[in-house]
Amino acid sequence: MDKPKPYGIPQWLVYQAYERVKANRGAVGVDGESLRMFEKDLKNNPYKVWNRMSSGSYFPPPVQAVEIPKKSGGVRILGVPTVADRIA
């Protein structure tokens, strides 16, 4: 018998989050995985995110630092998370 997960996160909620991330598109994170690459294993990738989150073993990876120019001059740093982290 399967051991219950410590966090009651429904799997459908992770798939719904994936749909929202897909609609927003976005840049590649520090892991280099694009949304298109994530979708190549769409059967397993959202499941992996759900499994780690619901078991309490999900830890977000570092974010990709990107410099965004400011109108007034200079730059600001924007942190770009991975696709899996945006879903989580």
Biopython code that builds the backbone (N, CA, C, O; Angstrom):
import numpy as np
from Bio.PDB.StructureBuilder import StructureBuilder

atoms = [
    (1, "MET", "N", (0.840, -1.183, 0.000)),
    (1, "MET", "CA", (0.000, 0.000, 0.000)),
    (1, "MET", "C", (0.886, 1.247, 0.000)),
    (1, "MET", "O", (1.903, 1.302, 0.691)),
    (2, "ASP", "N", (0.474, 2.258, -0.798)),
    (2, "ASP", "CA", (1.242, 3.504, -0.873)),
    (2, "ASP", "C", (1.128, 4.293, 0.421)),
    (2, "ASP", "O", (0.061, 4.392, 1.026)),
    (3, "LYS", "N", (2.250, 4.844, 0.820)),
    (3, "LYS", "CA", (2.288, 5.706, 1.992)),
    (3, "LYS", "C", (1.699, 7.066, 1.612)),
    (3, "LYS", "O", (2.073, 7.616, 0.576)),
    (4, "PRO", "N", (0.795, 7.624, 2.412)),
    (4, "PRO", "CA", (0.225, 8.935, 2.055)),
    (4, "PRO", "C", (1.287, 10.032, 2.088)),
    (4, "PRO", "O", (2.246, 9.973, 2.857)),
    (5, "LYS", "N", (1.090, 11.021, 1.241)),
    (5, "LYS", "CA", (2.017, 12.154, 1.156)),
    (5, "LYS", "C", (1.739, 13.135, 2.302)),
    (5, "LYS", "O", (0.585, 13.318, 2.689)),
    (6, "PRO", "N", (2.779, 13.762, 2.844)),
    (6, "PRO", "CA", (2.568, 14.696, 3.951)),
    (6, "PRO", "C", (1.821, 15.978, 3.554)),
    (6, "PRO", "O", (1.211, 16.627, 4.404)),
    (7, "TYR", "N", (1.866, 16.343, 2.266)),
    (7, "TYR", "CA", (1.197, 17.562, 1.810)),
    (7, "TYR", "C", (0.139, 17.179, 0.786)),
    (7, "TYR", "O", (0.450, 16.553, -0.227)),
    (8, "GLY", "N", (-1.089, 17.545, 1.041)),
    (8, "GLY", "CA", (-2.214, 17.168, 0.173)),
    (8, "GLY", "C", (-2.359, 18.068, -1.037)),
    (8, "GLY", "O", (-3.288, 18.872, -1.110)),
    (9, "ILE", "N", (-1.461, 17.939, -1.970)),
    (9, "ILE", "CA", (-1.500, 18.737, -3.200)),
    (9, "ILE", "C", (-2.083, 17.859, -4.303)),
    (9, "ILE", "O", (-1.479, 16.846, -4.656)),
    (10, "PRO", "N", (-3.231, 18.217, -4.851)),
    (10, "PRO", "CA", (-3.814, 17.398, -5.923)),
    (10, "PRO", "C", (-2.977, 17.486, -7.202)),
    (10, "PRO", "O", (-2.457, 18.548, -7.543)),
    (11, "GLN", "N", (-2.857, 16.364, -7.897)),
    (11, "GLN", "CA", (-2.076, 16.344, -9.138)),
    (11, "GLN", "C", (-2.672, 17.276, -10.182)),
    (11, "GLN", "O", (-1.935, 17.910, -10.937)),
    (12, "TRP", "N", (-3.992, 17.367, -10.233)),
    (12, "TRP", "CA", (-4.630, 18.219, -11.239)),
    (12, "TRP", "C", (-4.208, 19.676, -11.066)),
    (12, "TRP", "O", (-4.152, 20.431, -12.037)),
    (13, "LEU", "N", (-3.911, 20.069, -9.826)),
    (13, "LEU", "CA", (-3.495, 21.442, -9.566)),
    (13, "LEU", "C", (-2.139, 21.750, -10.209)),
    (13, "LEU", "O", (-1.909, 22.859, -10.691)),
    (14, "VAL", "N", (-1.259, 20.769, -10.211)),
    (14, "VAL", "CA", (0.047, 20.937, -10.851)),
    (14, "VAL", "C", (-0.122, 21.044, -12.371)),
    (14, "VAL", "O", (0.539, 21.857, -13.015)),
    (15, "TYR", "N", (-1.012, 20.218, -12.940)),
    (15, "TYR", "CA", (-1.260, 20.299, -14.381)),
    (15, "TYR", "C", (-1.917, 21.637, -14.750)),
    (15, "TYR", "O", (-1.641, 22.188, -15.815)),
    (16, "GLN", "N", (-2.773, 22.152, -13.882)),
    (16, "GLN", "CA", (-3.385, 23.459, -14.105)),
    (16, "GLN", "C", (-2.317, 24.559, -14.055)),
    (16, "GLN", "O", (-2.346, 25.500, -14.848)),
    (17, "ALA", "N", (-1.386, 24.429, -13.126)),
    (17, "ALA", "CA", (-0.284, 25.391, -13.036)),
    (17, "ALA", "C", (0.572, 25.333, -14.300)),
    (17, "ALA", "O", (1.014, 26.367, -14.800)),
    (18, "TYR", "N", (0.804, 24.131, -14.812)),
    (18, "TYR", "CA", (1.557, 23.979, -16.063)),
    (18, "TYR", "C", (0.867, 24.748, -17.189)),
    (18, "TYR", "O", (1.530, 25.443, -17.959)),
    (19, "GLU", "N", (-0.449, 24.630, -17.288)),
    (19, "GLU", "CA", (-1.197, 25.323, -18.347)),
    (19, "GLU", "C", (-1.023, 26.842, -18.233)),
    (19, "GLU", "O", (-0.917, 27.533, -19.246)),
    (20, "ARG", "N", (-0.994, 27.349, -17.022)),
    (20, "ARG", "CA", (-0.809, 28.792, -16.814)),
    (20, "ARG", "C", (0.605, 29.223, -17.203)),
    (20, "ARG", "O", (0.792, 30.274, -17.816)),
    (21, "VAL", "N", (1.589, 28.415, -16.846)),
    (21, "VAL", "CA", (2.983, 28.710, -17.218)),
    (21, "VAL", "C", (3.120, 28.684, -18.736)),
    (21, "VAL", "O", (3.783, 29.541, -19.320)),
    (22, "LYS", "N", (2.494, 27.706, -19.368)),
    (22, "LYS", "CA", (2.550, 27.596, -20.822)),
    (22, "LYS", "C", (1.929, 28.832, -21.483)),
    (22, "LYS", "O", (2.468, 29.351, -22.461)),
    (23, "ALA", "N", (0.813, 29.295, -20.955)),
    (23, "ALA", "CA", (0.139, 30.472, -21.516)),
    (23, "ALA", "C", (1.002, 31.729, -21.385)),
    (23, "ALA", "O", (0.954, 32.611, -22.242)),
    (24, "ASN", "N", (1.790, 31.807, -20.307)),
    (24, "ASN", "CA", (2.642, 32.985, -20.081)),
    (24, "ASN", "C", (3.966, 32.922, -20.824)),
    (24, "ASN", "O", (4.678, 33.921, -20.925)),
    (25, "ARG", "N", (4.296, 31.734, -21.347)),
    (25, "ARG", "CA", (5.581, 31.494, -22.004)),
    (25, "ARG", "C", (6.712, 31.807, -21.038)),
    (25, "ARG", "O", (6.705, 31.291, -19.920)),
    (26, "GLY", "N", (7.653, 32.602, -21.407)),
    (26, "GLY", "CA", (8.728, 32.963, -20.488)),
    (26, "GLY", "C", (10.080, 32.447, -20.937)),
    (26, "GLY", "O", (10.187, 31.641, -21.861)),
    (27, "ALA", "N", (11.090, 32.922, -20.272)),
    (27, "ALA", "CA", (12.476, 32.617, -20.628)),
    (27, "ALA", "C", (12.951, 31.314, -19.990)),
    (27, "ALA", "O", (12.314, 30.766, -19.091)),
    (28, "VAL", "N", (14.070, 30.851, -20.476)),
    (28, "VAL", "CA", (14.717, 29.648, -19.956)),
    (28, "VAL", "C", (15.415, 29.982, -18.646)),
    (28, "VAL", "O", (16.046, 31.032, -18.524)),
    (29, "GLY", "N", (15.304, 29.094, -17.675)),
    (29, "GLY", "CA", (15.951, 29.297, -16.385)),
    (29, "GLY", "C", (17.389, 28.821, -16.379)),
    (29, "GLY", "O", (17.955, 28.512, -17.427)),
    (30, "VAL", "N", (17.974, 28.763, -15.201)),
    (30, "VAL", "CA", (19.379, 28.408, -15.021)),
    (30, "VAL", "C", (19.684, 26.974, -15.486)),
    (30, "VAL", "O", (20.831, 26.669, -15.815)),
    (31, "ASP", "N", (18.680, 26.098, -15.517)),
    (31, "ASP", "CA", (18.898, 24.713, -15.942)),
    (31, "ASP", "C", (18.924, 24.559, -17.461)),
    (31, "ASP", "O", (19.258, 23.485, -17.962)),
    (32, "GLY", "N", (18.576, 25.618, -18.205)),
    (32, "GLY", "CA", (18.613, 25.577, -19.662)),
    (32, "GLY", "C", (17.420, 24.876, -20.287)),
    (32, "GLY", "O", (17.382, 24.706, -21.506)),
    (33, "GLU", "N", (16.439, 24.462, -19.482)),
    (33, "GLU", "CA", (15.283, 23.738, -20.014)),
    (33, "GLU", "C", (14.189, 24.719, -20.422)),
    (33, "GLU", "O", (13.698, 25.498, -19.605)),
    (34, "SER", "N", (13.818, 24.667, -21.695)),
    (34, "SER", "CA", (12.745, 25.505, -22.206)),
    (34, "SER", "C", (11.403, 24.818, -21.962)),
    (34, "SER", "O", (11.351, 23.650, -21.575)),
    (35, "LEU", "N", (10.339, 25.548, -22.190)),
    (35, "LEU", "CA", (9.002, 24.963, -22.066)),
    (35, "LEU", "C", (8.828, 23.832, -23.070)),
    (35, "LEU", "O", (8.217, 22.808, -22.763)),
    (36, "ARG", "N", (9.361, 24.021, -24.258)),
    (36, "ARG", "CA", (9.276, 22.976, -25.290)),
    (36, "ARG", "C", (9.999, 21.701, -24.839)),
    (36, "ARG", "O", (9.506, 20.597, -25.071)),
    (37, "MET", "N", (11.145, 21.845, -24.207)),
    (37, "MET", "CA", (11.882, 20.677, -23.709)),
    (37, "MET", "C", (11.103, 19.997, -22.578)),
    (37, "MET", "O", (11.047, 18.769, -22.514)),
    (38, "PHE", "N", (10.506, 20.790, -21.691)),
    (38, "PHE", "CA", (9.699, 20.257, -20.595)),
    (38, "PHE", "C", (8.538, 19.446, -21.145)),
    (38, "PHE", "O", (8.189, 18.399, -20.600)),
    (39, "GLU", "N", (7.938, 19.934, -22.233)),
    (39, "GLU", "CA", (6.778, 19.275, -22.834)),
    (39, "GLU", "C", (7.122, 17.966, -23.534)),
    (39, "GLU", "O", (6.229, 17.161, -23.794)),
    (40, "LYS", "N", (8.388, 17.736, -23.843)),
    (40, "LYS", "CA", (8.768, 16.475, -24.494)),
    (40, "LYS", "C", (8.484, 15.263, -23.614)),
    (40, "LYS", "O", (8.292, 14.158, -24.121)),
    (41, "ASP", "N", (8.459, 15.466, -22.299)),
    (41, "ASP", "CA", (8.110, 14.388, -21.371)),
    (41, "ASP", "C", (6.971, 14.869, -20.471)),
    (41, "ASP", "O", (7.066, 14.835, -19.245)),
    (42, "LEU", "N", (5.898, 15.317, -21.114)),
    (42, "LEU", "CA", (4.779, 15.906, -20.385)),
    (42, "LEU", "C", (4.057, 14.900, -19.500)),
    (42, "LEU", "O", (3.351, 15.284, -18.567)),
    (43, "LYS", "N", (4.227, 13.638, -19.783)),
    (43, "LYS", "CA", (3.608, 12.619, -18.929)),
    (43, "LYS", "C", (4.315, 12.541, -17.573)),
    (43, "LYS", "O", (3.660, 12.344, -16.549)),
    (44, "ASN", "N", (5.623, 12.692, -17.555)),
    (44, "ASN", "CA", (6.392, 12.500, -16.323)),
    (44, "ASN", "C", (6.833, 13.785, -15.619)),
    (44, "ASN", "O", (6.899, 13.808, -14.390)),
    (45, "ASN", "N", (7.132, 14.841, -16.352)),
    (45, "ASN", "CA", (7.681, 16.044, -15.719)),
    (45, "ASN", "C", (6.745, 16.698, -14.702)),
    (45, "ASN", "O", (7.190, 17.007, -13.596)),
    (46, "PRO", "N", (5.459, 16.925, -15.029)),
    (46, "PRO", "CA", (4.583, 17.490, -13.991)),
    (46, "PRO", "C", (4.416, 16.537, -12.796)),
    (46, "PRO", "O", (4.276, 16.978, -11.655)),
    (47, "TYR", "N", (4.431, 15.239, -13.074)),
    (47, "TYR", "CA", (4.334, 14.258, -11.992)),
    (47, "TYR", "C", (5.532, 14.385, -11.047)),
    (47, "TYR", "O", (5.374, 14.315, -9.828)),
    (48, "LYS", "N", (6.720, 14.570, -11.609)),
    (48, "LYS", "CA", (7.919, 14.721, -10.777)),
    (48, "LYS", "C", (7.811, 15.954, -9.880)),
    (48, "LYS", "O", (8.170, 15.910, -8.703)),
    (49, "VAL", "N", (7.308, 17.058, -10.452)),
    (49, "VAL", "CA", (7.133, 18.276, -9.668)),
    (49, "VAL", "C", (6.130, 18.010, -8.543)),
    (49, "VAL", "O", (6.385, 18.349, -7.387)),
    (50, "TRP", "N", (4.990, 17.404, -8.885)),
    (50, "TRP", "CA", (3.969, 17.099, -7.879)),
    (50, "TRP", "C", (4.518, 16.183, -6.793)),
    (50, "TRP", "O", (4.303, 16.426, -5.605)),
    (51, "ASN", "N", (5.226, 15.133, -7.195)),
    (51, "ASN", "CA", (5.738, 14.154, -6.233)),
    (51, "ASN", "C", (6.693, 14.809, -5.240)),
    (51, "ASN", "O", (6.616, 14.548, -4.039)),
    (52, "ARG", "N", (7.574, 15.640, -5.726)),
    (52, "ARG", "CA", (8.522, 16.329, -4.838)),
    (52, "ARG", "C", (7.814, 17.327, -3.928)),
    (52, "ARG", "O", (8.137, 17.434, -2.745)),
    (53, "MET", "N", (6.849, 18.056, -4.483)),
    (53, "MET", "CA", (6.126, 19.030, -3.663)),
    (53, "MET", "C", (5.294, 18.340, -2.585)),
    (53, "MET", "O", (5.323, 18.747, -1.424)),
    (54, "SER", "N", (4.562, 17.308, -2.959)),
    (54, "SER", "CA", (3.662, 16.666, -2.001)),
    (54, "SER", "C", (4.402, 15.839, -0.960)),
    (54, "SER", "O", (3.854, 15.547, 0.103)),
    (55, "SER", "N", (5.641, 15.458, -1.252)),
    (55, "SER", "CA", (6.418, 14.703, -0.272)),
    (55, "SER", "C", (7.280, 15.622, 0.599)),
    (55, "SER", "O", (7.881, 15.177, 1.576)),
    (56, "GLY", "N", (7.332, 16.904, 0.235)),
    (56, "GLY", "CA", (8.120, 17.853, 1.007)),
    (56, "GLY", "C", (9.582, 17.891, 0.619)),
    (56, "GLY", "O", (10.398, 18.470, 1.336)),
    (57, "SER", "N", (9.928, 17.276, -0.520)),
    (57, "SER", "CA", (11.337, 17.250, -0.928)),
    (57, "SER", "C", (11.639, 18.204, -2.092)),
    (57, "SER", "O", (12.717, 18.128, -2.681)),
    (58, "TYR", "N", (10.707, 19.096, -2.429)),
    (58, "TYR", "CA", (10.957, 20.051, -3.501)),
    (58, "TYR", "C", (11.716, 21.254, -2.950)),
    (58, "TYR", "O", (11.265, 21.918, -2.016)),
    (59, "PHE", "N", (12.849, 21.515, -3.531)),
    (59, "PHE", "CA", (13.632, 22.698, -3.189)),
    (59, "PHE", "C", (13.934, 23.426, -4.486)),
    (59, "PHE", "O", (14.512, 22.837, -5.400)),
    (60, "PRO", "N", (13.558, 24.687, -4.585)),
    (60, "PRO", "CA", (13.757, 25.411, -5.841)),
    (60, "PRO", "C", (15.237, 25.597, -6.161)),
    (60, "PRO", "O", (16.050, 25.867, -5.277)),
    (61, "PRO", "N", (15.567, 25.449, -7.436)),
    (61, "PRO", "CA", (16.958, 25.692, -7.850)),
    (61, "PRO", "C", (17.233, 27.198, -7.899)),
    (61, "PRO", "O", (16.311, 28.005, -7.772)),
    (62, "PRO", "N", (18.492, 27.569, -8.080)),
    (62, "PRO", "CA", (18.814, 28.998, -8.217)),
    (62, "PRO", "C", (18.102, 29.595, -9.428)),
    (62, "PRO", "O", (17.711, 28.872, -10.345)),
    (63, "VAL", "N", (17.939, 30.891, -9.426)),
    (63, "VAL", "CA", (17.320, 31.561, -10.566)),
    (63, "VAL", "C", (18.397, 32.119, -11.481)),
    (63, "VAL", "O", (19.518, 32.389, -11.051)),
    (64, "GLN", "N", (18.043, 32.286, -12.742)),
    (64, "GLN", "CA", (18.938, 32.877, -13.745)),
    (64, "GLN", "C", (18.877, 34.388, -13.593)),
    (64, "GLN", "O", (17.793, 34.965, -13.673)),
    (65, "ALA", "N", (19.990, 35.032, -13.380)),
    (65, "ALA", "CA", (20.030, 36.495, -13.254)),
    (65, "ALA", "C", (20.154, 37.123, -14.635)),
    (65, "ALA", "O", (21.055, 36.790, -15.405)),
    (66, "VAL", "N", (19.240, 38.031, -14.934)),
    (66, "VAL", "CA", (19.229, 38.718, -16.226)),
    (66, "VAL", "C", (19.180, 40.220, -15.958)),
    (66, "VAL", "O", (18.395, 40.687, -15.133)),
    (67, "GLU", "N", (20.022, 40.966, -16.660)),
    (67, "GLU", "CA", (20.024, 42.420, -16.503)),
    (67, "GLU", "C", (19.000, 43.045, -17.439)),
    (67, "GLU", "O", (18.982, 42.767, -18.638)),
    (68, "ILE", "N", (18.152, 43.890, -16.872)),
    (68, "ILE", "CA", (17.131, 44.594, -17.637)),
    (68, "ILE", "C", (17.475, 46.085, -17.594)),
    (68, "ILE", "O", (17.604, 46.652, -16.509)),
    (69, "PRO", "N", (17.626, 46.734, -18.768)),
    (69, "PRO", "CA", (17.953, 48.160, -18.768)),
    (69, "PRO", "C", (16.793, 49.002, -18.224)),
    (69, "PRO", "O", (15.624, 48.718, -18.485)),
    (70, "LYS", "N", (17.139, 50.029, -17.473)),
    (70, "LYS", "CA", (16.150, 50.960, -16.935)),
    (70, "LYS", "C", (16.085, 52.197, -17.823)),
    (70, "LYS", "O", (17.085, 52.580, -18.429)),
    (71, "LYS", "N", (14.923, 52.818, -17.902)),
    (71, "LYS", "CA", (14.755, 54.026, -18.722)),
    (71, "LYS", "C", (15.676, 55.148, -18.253)),
    (71, "LYS", "O", (16.191, 55.927, -19.055)),
    (72, "SER", "N", (15.868, 55.212, -16.954)),
    (72, "SER", "CA", (16.683, 56.281, -16.385)),
    (72, "SER", "C", (18.182, 55.974, -16.439)),
    (72, "SER", "O", (18.989, 56.731, -15.899)),
    (73, "GLY", "N", (18.548, 54.892, -17.075)),
    (73, "GLY", "CA", (19.941, 54.476, -17.136)),
    (73, "GLY", "C", (20.225, 53.391, -16.123)),
    (73, "GLY", "O", (19.477, 53.217, -15.161)),
    (74, "GLY", "N", (21.268, 52.688, -16.330)),
    (74, "GLY", "CA", (21.602, 51.591, -15.436)),
    (74, "GLY", "C", (20.776, 50.350, -15.751)),
    (74, "GLY", "O", (20.077, 50.296, -16.763)),
    (75, "VAL", "N", (20.861, 49.382, -14.897)),
    (75, "VAL", "CA", (20.138, 48.131, -15.095)),
    (75, "VAL", "C", (19.549, 47.669, -13.768)),
    (75, "VAL", "O", (19.973, 48.098, -12.694)),
    (76, "ARG", "N", (18.576, 46.797, -13.868)),
    (76, "ARG", "CA", (18.087, 46.104, -12.683)),
    (76, "ARG", "C", (18.193, 44.614, -12.964)),
    (76, "ARG", "O", (18.119, 44.182, -14.114)),
    (77, "ILE", "N", (18.364, 43.851, -11.929)),
    (77, "ILE", "CA", (18.521, 42.407, -12.073)),
    (77, "ILE", "C", (17.159, 41.740, -11.920)),
    (77, "ILE", "O", (16.425, 41.994, -10.964)),
    (78, "LEU", "N", (16.845, 40.891, -12.876)),
    (78, "LEU", "CA", (15.613, 40.126, -12.849)),
    (78, "LEU", "C", (15.980, 38.653, -12.672)),
    (78, "LEU", "O", (16.852, 38.152, -13.382)),
    (79, "GLY", "N", (15.341, 37.960, -11.749)),
    (79, "GLY", "CA", (15.581, 36.537, -11.531)),
    (79, "GLY", "C", (14.590, 35.715, -12.330)),
    (79, "GLY", "O", (13.380, 35.877, -12.172)),
    (80, "VAL", "N", (15.093, 34.824, -13.196)),
    (80, "VAL", "CA", (14.239, 33.986, -14.032)),
    (80, "VAL", "C", (14.283, 32.554, -13.487)),
    (80, "VAL", "O", (15.326, 31.904, -13.558)),
    (81, "PRO", "N", (13.157, 32.051, -12.940)),
    (81, "PRO", "CA", (13.134, 30.684, -12.416)),
    (81, "PRO", "C", (13.059, 29.657, -13.537)),
    (81, "PRO", "O", (12.772, 29.999, -14.684)),
    (82, "THR", "N", (13.315, 28.406, -13.203)),
    (82, "THR", "CA", (13.191, 27.307, -14.162)),
    (82, "THR", "C", (11.715, 27.063, -14.468)),
    (82, "THR", "O", (10.845, 27.542, -13.742)),
    (83, "VAL", "N", (11.430, 26.328, -15.527)),
    (83, "VAL", "CA", (10.058, 25.988, -15.891)),
    (83, "VAL", "C", (9.402, 25.216, -14.740)),
    (83, "VAL", "O", (8.279, 25.529, -14.344)),
    (84, "ALA", "N", (10.094, 24.222, -14.210)),
    (84, "ALA", "CA", (9.539, 23.418, -13.119)),
    (84, "ALA", "C", (9.260, 24.275, -11.897)),
    (84, "ALA", "O", (8.258, 24.065, -11.214)),
    (85, "ASP", "N", (10.123, 25.234, -11.611)),
    (85, "ASP", "CA", (9.925, 26.100, -10.456)),
    (85, "ASP", "C", (8.730, 27.030, -10.653)),
    (85, "ASP", "O", (8.007, 27.322, -9.700)),
    (86, "ARG", "N", (8.519, 27.499, -11.886)),
    (86, "ARG", "CA", (7.340, 28.327, -12.152)),
    (86, "ARG", "C", (6.064, 27.522, -11.965)),
    (86, "ARG", "O", (5.058, 28.051, -11.492)),
    (87, "ILE", "N", (6.097, 26.258, -12.328)),
    (87, "ILE", "CA", (4.935, 25.383, -12.128)),
    (87, "ILE", "C", (4.708, 25.152, -10.657)),
    (87, "ILE", "O", (3.573, 25.199, -10.183)),
    (88, "ALA", "N", (5.790, 24.901, -9.922)),
    (88, "ALA", "CA", (5.666, 24.670, -8.482)),
    (88, "ALA", "C", (5.165, 25.914, -7.789)),
    (88, "ALA", "O", (4.996, 25.916, -6.570)),
]
sb = StructureBuilder()
sb.init_structure("model")
sb.init_model(0)
sb.init_chain("A")
sb.init_seg("    ")
for serial, (resi, resn, name, xyz) in enumerate(atoms, 1):
    if name == "N":
        sb.init_residue(resn, " ", resi, " ")
    sb.init_atom(name, np.array(xyz, "f"), 0.0, 1.0, " ", f" {name:<3s}", serial, name[0])
structure = sb.get_structure()
